[in-house]
Amino acid sequence: MGSTGHCRQIFFIDCPAQLHLYHNALSGSLPSGLYHLTNLHTLFLDHNLISGPVSPLLGELTNLRNVDFSKNFISGSVPNTVGGLKDLVDMRW
């Protein structure tokens, strides 16, 4: 597992490796704390009402393998920093 030195608690869970929050009617922009979840390797936020851009800080989640932002209202394009995610195998926008 990756370092937990900079990982913060989210949803009362310390440093989760997976977040499966699809089909939850989540709305608004992505919280900045999301980009501090350094152990995260799976992030499924599809089929929600999330809006706004995705921060270039997404590229700092170096353990990410699977990401799904589809079926939301994300604006802008995939941050260039995502190109540095060596373990990324599947990204849905």
Residue, then its C-alpha position, 0 to 999 in steps of 0.5 A: m500500500g502507498s504512504t498514508g502520511h498525507c491521507r485524510q479521513i473522508f466519510f469517517i474512513d481513514c485512507p480508503a483504497q476504494l470509493h464506490l459512490y455511483h448512483n448516489a445523487l451526489s451534487g456540486s463540485l468534487p471536494s478538495g479532500l478527495y485529492h488527498l486520498t493517496n491510497l485510492h486505487t478505485l474511484f467510481l463516482d459515475h451516475n451522479l450530479i457532480s459538476g465543475p472541473v476535475s482538478p489537476l491534483l487528480g494526477e497526484l493520486t499515483n495509485l489510481r487504477n480505475v476511475d469513472f466520472s461518467k454520467n455527471f456534469i463534469s466541465g472541462s477536459v481530463p487534466n494533463t496530469v493524469g498522463g503520469l498515472k502509471d497504474l491507470v488501466d481504465m478511465r471513463w469520463 
